[in-house]
Amino acid sequence: MKQIISKISKSVIPSKTIENSKKQIAELAFNLVKKEIEKFTEVIGLEFGGSFAKGTWLSKDADVDIFIKFKKSTSEEKFEKISKKIGFESLKKYSPYIRCSEHPYVEAKIKNTKINVVPFYDVKIGEWKSAADRSPFHTKFMEKSLTSKMRNDVRILKTFFKSNKIYGAEIAKQGFSGYVSEVLILNFGSFENVIKSISGIKENQIIGKTSKKFGTSIVIIDPIDNNRNLAAAISDENLGKFILVSRAFKEKPTIGFFKDKKSLVSKKHWENLLVIKFNFKIRSPDIIWGQIKRATSSLSTQLELGGFEVLRSKPHTDQQKEVYLFFLLESTKISRLYPKNGPEYFREDSSKSFISKNIVNTELMWIGKNKKITSLEKRKHTEAVKFMIEFLKKNLRTDIPKGLQSDFKQGFKVSVGNKNLSKSIKEAASELISTDGTLLHFN
């Protein structure tokens, strides 16, 4: 394992040329923002944050975070309004746009480097007013706590996450953030120790110190806020991938774990894929992803209630215009008849009520071996496409997030399979009919 780690370490540390280029871009952006903050008395400082400030950034996809410090007394309205003004005005040459977390912030690209202009309040530890208030403390803590070797091990861990498609804290991904990478290295001491520890991690295990109880599969405590569980933002699927790929790497370490591993697509299952497509009015990526994830979950429940077994589901958007909701079904066509189980005959009131409500329309009714009264019912829909079209026409207001209802009203399409899908959408959908690349490491 040590040989592989040593080899990767040489490739993840940015060269002096790349480092100097990144510093020039960062300084350019910093000075542009610095010029703008002088116009506002509510702003009392400016500083670098994130991986750039901590020296844990990767050569590719390295963002530069610039944090604007606001007086604690600034109202939330001014906090948002002024920070957006500063971001847009300072980066106006670089086509700035809004991103959203708890509070909106401005992002732009300078020579393929993302610049994030993020507001935060000048508060003491624990007196948080906004989600970004912890970030400067994270930066100072990691600058002080991480050794030079640890910083490089963070880079190796980030590369490991990226190669196995579980990196990124955004709502679309729900993976491991750069900060979580730093916290793991700090807790376990090295990349090798992280792999060994995660390979044998137990359910509900706590990484860090806290007296608070959390309900996630594992708990990762923020070292500057022991009431905050960083694992809350990580999906169980991505956690599972990390555990399994760590075990595989520990067992047989190869350079392949740091390269993209293609999933194994099973093309014969395309006909089990239900697809809902609609267009949306453009909005922040974080907002649209939150909405379509909730819609996917809600519609999965409705399909199940309609008798369709949902094996997997996922949303996809180009973040510009189109949304696709994918559902892998056990079958897109189901039986016309189904058994509806009622109460046990010992429950007098319940059994009487069940019989009275169902006896007129039932195909058959009987007492089962489980002592329950059973009614054989007829379904209205046996095809998933027809079921979903009718459901969406009648239930937009109750089962679709409010923010998506107007988009759905403009029109939607429901289909089965991949015939009408473009190449890029097929790639996105194929995840549902694939054996995950993470699992193929065990082959």
C-alpha positions as CSV (number, residue, x, y, z in Angstrom):
1,M,0.0,0.0,0.0
2,K,2.8,2.4,0.9
3,Q,4.3,2.2,-2.6
4,I,1.0,3.0,-4.3
5,I,0.4,6.0,-1.8
6,S,3.9,7.3,-2.5
7,K,3.3,7.1,-6.3
8,I,0.0,8.9,-6.0
9,S,1.5,11.5,-3.7
10,K,3.9,12.7,-6.4
11,S,1.0,13.2,-8.9
12,V,-1.4,15.1,-6.6
13,I,0.9,17.8,-5.3
14,P,0.6,20.9,-7.6
15,S,3.8,21.9,-9.5
16,K,5.3,25.3,-8.8
17,T,4.1,26.5,-12.1
18,I,0.5,25.6,-11.3
19,E,0.8,26.9,-7.8
20,N,2.1,30.3,-9.0
21,S,-0.7,30.5,-11.6
22,K,-3.3,29.7,-9.0
23,K,-1.9,32.4,-6.7
24,Q,-2.0,35.0,-9.4
25,I,-5.7,34.3,-10.1
26,A,-6.5,34.3,-6.4
27,E,-4.7,37.6,-5.8
28,L,-6.4,39.2,-8.9
29,A,-9.9,38.2,-7.6
30,F,-9.0,39.2,-4.0
31,N,-8.0,42.7,-5.0
32,L,-11.1,43.1,-7.2
33,V,-13.3,42.2,-4.2
34,K,-11.2,44.3,-1.8
35,K,-11.8,47.4,-3.9
36,E,-15.6,46.9,-3.7
37,I,-15.9,46.3,0.0
38,E,-14.6,49.8,0.8
39,K,-18.0,51.1,-0.3
40,F,-19.8,49.4,2.6
41,T,-19.4,50.2,6.3
42,E,-21.1,46.9,7.2
43,V,-18.1,45.0,5.8
44,I,-15.0,44.9,8.2
45,G,-12.7,42.4,6.5
46,L,-11.7,40.0,3.8
47,E,-9.9,36.7,3.8
48,F,-9.1,33.6,1.8
49,G,-10.7,30.4,2.9
50,G,-11.3,26.8,1.8
51,S,-8.7,24.4,0.4
52,F,-6.7,27.2,-1.2
53,A,-6.0,28.9,2.1
54,K,-5.3,25.6,3.8
55,G,-2.9,24.2,1.2
56,T,-5.1,21.1,0.5
57,W,-6.2,22.0,-3.1
58,L,-5.8,19.8,-6.1
59,S,-4.3,20.9,-9.4
60,K,-7.7,20.2,-11.2
61,D,-11.0,21.7,-10.0
62,A,-9.4,23.9,-7.3
63,D,-11.8,26.7,-6.2
64,V,-10.7,29.9,-4.6
65,D,-12.9,31.0,-1.7
66,I,-12.9,34.7,-0.7
67,F,-14.8,35.4,2.5
68,I,-16.4,38.8,3.2
69,K,-16.6,39.6,6.9
70,F,-19.7,41.5,8.0
71,K,-20.4,43.2,11.3
72,K,-22.5,41.0,13.6
73,S,-25.2,43.7,13.8
74,T,-25.9,43.6,10.0
75,S,-29.4,42.5,9.2
76,E,-29.9,39.4,7.2
77,E,-31.5,41.4,4.4
78,K,-28.4,43.7,4.1
79,F,-26.1,40.8,4.6
80,E,-27.5,39.1,1.4
81,K,-28.0,42.2,-0.6
82,I,-24.6,43.8,0.0
83,S,-22.7,40.5,-0.5
84,K,-24.4,39.9,-3.9
85,K,-23.6,43.5,-4.9
86,I,-19.9,43.1,-4.0
87,G,-19.7,39.7,-5.8
88,F,-21.4,40.9,-9.0
89,E,-19.6,44.2,-9.2
90,S,-16.1,42.9,-8.4
91,L,-16.4,39.9,-10.9
92,K,-18.5,41.6,-13.6
93,K,-15.9,40.9,-16.3
94,Y,-16.2,37.1,-15.6
95,S,-19.9,36.4,-16.0
96,P,-20.8,36.0,-12.3
97,Y,-23.9,34.0,-11.1
98,I,-25.7,33.2,-7.9
99,R,-25.2,29.9,-6.0
100,C,-27.2,29.0,-2.9
101,S,-26.5,27.3,0.3
102,E,-28.3,28.7,3.4
103,H,-27.5,32.1,2.0
104,P,-26.8,33.0,-1.6
105,Y,-23.3,33.7,-2.7
106,V,-21.6,34.8,-5.9
107,E,-19.5,32.5,-8.1
108,A,-17.5,33.2,-11.3
109,K,-14.7,31.6,-13.3
110,I,-11.3,33.2,-14.0
111,K,-9.2,31.1,-16.3
112,N,-11.1,27.9,-15.4
113,T,-10.7,28.6,-11.7
114,K,-14.0,29.0,-9.8
115,I,-14.0,32.1,-7.5
116,N,-16.5,32.0,-4.7
117,V,-17.4,35.2,-2.9
118,V,-19.0,34.2,0.4
119,P,-20.4,36.4,3.2
120,F,-20.0,35.5,6.9
121,Y,-20.6,37.3,10.2
122,D,-17.9,38.3,12.6
123,V,-19.0,36.1,15.5
124,K,-17.4,34.0,18.3
125,I,-17.3,30.2,18.1
126,G,-20.8,28.8,18.8
127,E,-22.6,32.1,18.1
128,W,-23.3,31.2,14.5
129,K,-25.7,33.5,12.5
130,S,-25.1,31.9,9.1
131,A,-23.9,28.6,7.8
132,A,-20.6,30.2,6.5
133,D,-19.6,31.6,9.9
134,R,-17.8,28.4,10.8
135,S,-15.6,28.5,7.6
136,P,-13.0,31.0,8.8
137,F,-12.6,29.0,12.0
138,H,-12.2,25.8,9.9
139,T,-9.5,27.5,7.9
140,K,-7.5,28.8,11.0
141,F,-7.9,25.4,12.8
142,M,-6.7,23.4,9.8
143,E,-3.8,25.8,9.1
144,K,-2.6,25.2,12.6
145,S,-3.4,21.5,12.9
146,L,-2.4,19.9,9.6
147,T,1.3,19.0,9.1
148,S,2.8,19.2,5.6
149,K,2.5,15.4,5.2
150,M,-1.1,15.5,6.3
151,R,-2.0,18.2,3.7
152,N,-0.6,15.9,1.0
153,D,-2.6,13.0,2.5
154,V,-5.7,15.1,2.2
155,R,-5.0,15.6,-1.5
156,I,-4.6,11.8,-1.9
157,L,-7.9,11.2,-0.1
158,K,-9.7,13.8,-2.2
159,T,-8.3,12.1,-5.3
160,F,-9.5,8.7,-4.0
161,F,-13.0,10.2,-3.5
162,K,-13.0,11.8,-6.9
163,S,-11.9,8.6,-8.7
164,N,-14.7,6.6,-7.0
165,K,-17.3,9.4,-7.7
166,I,-18.1,10.1,-4.1
167,Y,-16.5,13.6,-3.8
168,G,-18.5,16.8,-3.3
169,A,-20.9,18.1,-0.7
170,E,-23.4,19.7,-3.0
171,I,-27.0,18.5,-2.9
172,A,-26.6,16.8,-6.3
173,K,-23.8,14.6,-5.0
174,Q,-24.2,14.3,-1.2
175,G,-20.7,13.0,-1.1
176,F,-17.5,13.8,1.0
177,S,-16.5,17.4,1.1
178,G,-13.0,18.8,1.1
179,Y,-13.4,19.7,4.8
180,V,-14.6,16.2,5.7
181,S,-11.4,14.9,3.9
182,E,-9.3,17.2,6.2
183,V,-11.2,16.1,9.3
184,L,-10.7,12.4,8.5
185,I,-6.9,12.8,7.9
186,L,-6.6,14.9,11.1
187,N,-8.5,12.2,13.2
188,F,-6.7,9.2,11.8
189,G,-3.3,10.8,11.0
190,S,-2.7,9.6,7.5
191,F,-4.4,8.3,4.3
192,E,-3.3,4.8,5.1
193,N,-4.9,5.0,8.5
194,V,-8.1,6.4,7.1
195,I,-8.4,3.4,4.7
196,K,-7.7,0.9,7.5
197,S,-10.1,2.6,9.9
198,I,-13.0,3.0,7.5
199,S,-12.6,-0.6,6.3
200,G,-13.6,-1.8,9.8
201,I,-15.9,1.0,10.8
202,K,-19.0,0.0,12.8
203,E,-22.5,1.4,12.4
204,N,-23.2,4.5,14.5
205,Q,-19.4,4.9,15.2
206,I,-18.4,8.4,16.2
207,I,-15.3,10.0,14.6
208,G,-14.4,12.9,16.9
209,K,-15.7,14.0,20.3
210,T,-19.3,14.9,21.2
211,S,-21.9,14.4,24.0
212,K,-24.8,14.8,21.5
213,K,-26.6,11.9,19.9
214,F,-27.1,11.7,16.1
215,G,-29.2,9.4,13.9
216,T,-26.9,8.9,11.0
217,S,-25.1,5.6,10.0
218,I,-21.8,7.0,11.2
219,V,-21.0,10.4,12.9
220,I,-18.2,12.7,11.9
221,I,-17.9,15.6,14.4
222,D,-16.8,19.1,13.3
223,P,-13.7,19.8,15.5
224,I,-14.7,23.5,15.9
225,D,-18.4,22.7,16.7
226,N,-19.0,19.4,18.6
227,N,-22.8,19.8,18.1
228,R,-22.4,19.5,14.3
229,N,-22.4,16.1,12.5
230,L,-20.6,16.4,9.1
231,A,-21.9,13.0,8.1
232,A,-25.5,14.3,8.0
233,A,-24.8,15.7,4.5
234,I,-23.4,12.3,3.2
235,S,-25.8,9.8,1.6
236,D,-25.8,6.2,2.9
237,E,-25.1,5.1,-0.7
238,N,-21.9,7.2,-0.8
239,L,-20.9,6.1,2.7
240,G,-21.3,2.5,1.6
241,K,-19.2,3.0,-1.5
242,F,-16.4,4.5,0.6
243,I,-16.5,1.6,3.1
244,L,-16.5,-1.1,0.4
245,V,-13.8,0.6,-1.8
246,S,-11.6,1.1,1.3
247,R,-11.9,-2.6,2.1
248,A,-11.0,-3.6,-1.5
249,F,-8.0,-1.2,-1.6
250,K,-6.7,-2.5,1.8
251,E,-7.0,-6.0,0.6
252,K,-5.3,-5.4,-2.8
253,P,-4.0,-1.9,-3.3
254,T,-3.4,-0.9,-7.0
255,I,-3.1,2.4,-8.9
256,G,-6.5,1.6,-10.4
257,F,-8.3,2.8,-7.3
258,F,-7.2,6.4,-8.3
259,K,-8.5,6.1,-11.8
260,D,-12.1,6.3,-13.0
261,K,-13.7,2.8,-12.8
262,K,-16.5,2.5,-15.4
263,S,-19.7,0.9,-14.2
264,L,-21.0,-2.3,-15.9
265,V,-24.2,-1.4,-17.8
266,S,-26.9,-4.1,-18.2
267,K,-28.6,-3.0,-21.4
268,K,-31.3,-5.6,-21.2
269,H,-32.9,-3.6,-18.3
270,W,-33.6,-0.4,-20.3
271,E,-37.3,-1.6,-20.7
272,N,-37.7,-1.5,-16.9
273,L,-36.8,2.2,-16.8
274,L,-39.6,4.8,-16.3
275,V,-38.7,8.3,-17.4
276,I,-40.4,11.6,-16.6
277,K,-39.1,14.6,-18.4
278,F,-40.1,18.3,-18.0
279,N,-38.5,21.7,-18.5
280,F,-37.8,24.2,-15.7
281,K,-37.4,27.9,-15.3
282,I,-33.7,28.4,-14.5
283,R,-32.7,28.8,-10.9
284,S,-29.8,28.1,-8.5
285,P,-28.4,24.5,-9.0
286,D,-28.7,23.8,-5.2
287,I,-32.4,24.8,-5.3
288,I,-33.4,22.8,-8.4
289,W,-31.5,19.7,-7.1
290,G,-33.3,19.9,-3.8
291,Q,-36.6,20.2,-5.5
292,I,-36.2,17.3,-8.0
293,K,-34.8,15.0,-5.3
294,R,-37.9,15.6,-3.2
295,A,-40.1,15.0,-6.3
296,T,-38.3,11.8,-7.1
297,S,-38.8,10.5,-3.5
298,S,-42.5,11.5,-3.5
299,L,-43.2,9.9,-6.9
300,S,-41.3,6.7,-5.8
301,T,-43.7,6.4,-2.9
302,Q,-46.7,6.9,-5.2
303,L,-45.5,4.2,-7.7
304,E,-45.1,1.8,-4.8
305,L,-48.7,2.6,-3.6
306,G,-49.9,2.0,-7.1
307,G,-48.4,-1.5,-7.0
308,F,-45.1,-0.8,-9.0
309,E,-42.0,-2.0,-7.2
310,V,-39.3,0.7,-7.4
311,L,-35.8,-0.8,-7.3
312,R,-33.8,2.4,-7.7
313,S,-34.5,6.0,-8.6
314,K,-32.6,9.2,-9.3
315,P,-33.1,12.7,-10.7
316,H,-31.0,14.4,-13.3
317,T,-30.8,17.9,-14.7
318,D,-28.6,19.8,-17.1
319,Q,-29.1,22.8,-14.7
320,Q,-30.1,24.9,-17.7
321,K,-33.5,23.7,-18.9
322,E,-34.2,20.0,-18.7
323,V,-35.1,17.7,-15.8
324,Y,-35.3,13.9,-15.9
325,L,-36.7,11.7,-13.2
326,F,-35.6,8.0,-13.5
327,F,-37.2,5.0,-11.9
328,L,-36.0,1.5,-12.3
329,L,-39.1,-0.8,-11.8
330,E,-39.2,-4.5,-11.2
331,S,-41.8,-4.4,-14.0
332,T,-43.5,-1.5,-15.9
333,K,-46.6,-3.7,-16.3
334,I,-48.3,-5.4,-13.3
335,S,-51.3,-7.7,-12.7
336,R,-54.8,-6.3,-12.8
337,L,-55.7,-8.1,-9.5
338,Y,-54.0,-7.8,-6.1
339,P,-54.8,-9.0,-2.6
340,K,-55.7,-6.4,0.0
341,N,-55.1,-7.6,3.5
342,G,-57.5,-6.5,6.2
343,P,-57.5,-6.9,10.0
344,E,-57.6,-10.2,11.9
345,Y,-61.1,-11.4,12.6
346,F,-60.6,-11.1,16.3
347,R,-60.7,-7.3,15.9
348,E,-64.4,-6.9,15.9
349,D,-64.8,-3.2,14.9
350,S,-62.0,-3.2,12.4
351,S,-63.0,-6.4,10.6
352,K,-66.6,-5.2,10.4
353,S,-65.5,-1.9,8.9
354,F,-63.2,-3.6,6.4
355,I,-65.8,-6.0,5.2
356,S,-68.5,-3.2,4.9
357,K,-66.2,-0.9,2.8
358,N,-64.9,-3.6,0.4
359,I,-67.6,-6.2,0.0
360,V,-69.5,-4.4,-2.8
361,N,-66.5,-3.9,-5.1
362,T,-64.3,-6.9,-4.2
363,E,-63.7,-9.7,-6.8
364,L,-63.3,-12.2,-4.0
365,M,-63.1,-12.1,-0.2
366,W,-61.9,-14.7,2.2
367,I,-60.3,-15.5,5.6
368,G,-56.6,-16.3,5.2
369,K,-54.4,-18.7,7.1
370,N,-52.9,-15.6,8.9
371,K,-56.4,-15.0,10.4
372,K,-56.7,-11.8,8.3
373,I,-59.7,-11.0,6.1
374,T,-58.4,-10.7,2.5
375,S,-60.1,-8.9,-0.4
376,L,-59.1,-9.4,-4.0
377,E,-59.1,-6.0,-5.6
378,K,-58.9,-4.7,-9.2
379,R,-56.3,-2.1,-10.1
380,K,-57.3,0.9,-12.3
381,H,-53.9,1.0,-13.9
382,T,-51.5,-1.9,-14.8
383,E,-49.1,0.2,-16.9
384,A,-46.6,2.5,-15.2
385,V,-46.7,5.2,-17.9
386,K,-50.6,5.5,-17.8
387,F,-50.5,5.4,-14.0
388,M,-48.0,8.2,-13.8
389,I,-49.6,10.5,-16.4
390,E,-52.9,10.4,-14.7
391,F,-51.3,10.8,-11.2
392,L,-49.4,13.9,-12.3
393,K,-52.4,15.5,-13.9
394,K,-54.5,15.0,-10.7
395,N,-52.0,15.4,-7.9
396,L,-49.5,18.2,-8.7
397,R,-50.5,20.3,-5.7
398,T,-50.2,17.6,-3.1
399,D,-47.3,15.4,-4.2
400,I,-44.9,17.7,-6.2
401,P,-42.8,20.4,-4.4
402,K,-44.4,23.8,-4.7
403,G,-41.4,25.2,-6.6
404,L,-41.8,22.7,-9.4
405,Q,-45.6,22.8,-9.8
406,S,-45.6,25.7,-12.4
407,D,-42.8,23.8,-14.4
408,F,-44.9,20.6,-14.5
409,K,-48.0,22.7,-15.6
410,Q,-46.1,23.8,-18.7
411,G,-46.0,20.1,-19.8
412,F,-44.2,16.8,-19.1
413,K,-43.6,13.5,-20.8
414,V,-43.6,10.0,-19.4
415,S,-42.0,7.1,-21.2
416,V,-40.3,3.8,-20.8
417,G,-36.8,2.9,-22.1
418,N,-34.1,4.9,-23.8
419,K,-35.4,5.4,-27.3
420,N,-36.0,9.2,-27.0
421,L,-33.0,10.0,-24.8
422,S,-29.9,11.8,-26.0
423,K,-26.4,10.4,-25.5
424,S,-25.7,12.4,-22.4
425,I,-29.1,11.6,-20.8
426,K,-28.6,7.9,-21.5
427,E,-25.3,8.1,-19.7
428,A,-27.0,9.7,-16.7
429,A,-29.8,7.1,-16.7
430,S,-27.5,4.1,-17.2
431,E,-26.4,4.5,-13.6
432,L,-29.7,2.8,-12.6
433,I,-29.1,-0.2,-14.8
434,S,-25.4,-0.7,-13.8
435,T,-23.3,-2.6,-11.4
436,D,-21.4,0.2,-9.6
437,G,-17.8,0.6,-10.5
438,T,-16.9,0.6,-6.8
439,L,-18.1,-3.0,-6.4
440,L,-16.1,-4.1,-9.5
441,H,-12.9,-3.6,-7.5
442,F,-13.8,-6.9,-5.8
443,N,-13.7,-8.8,-9.1
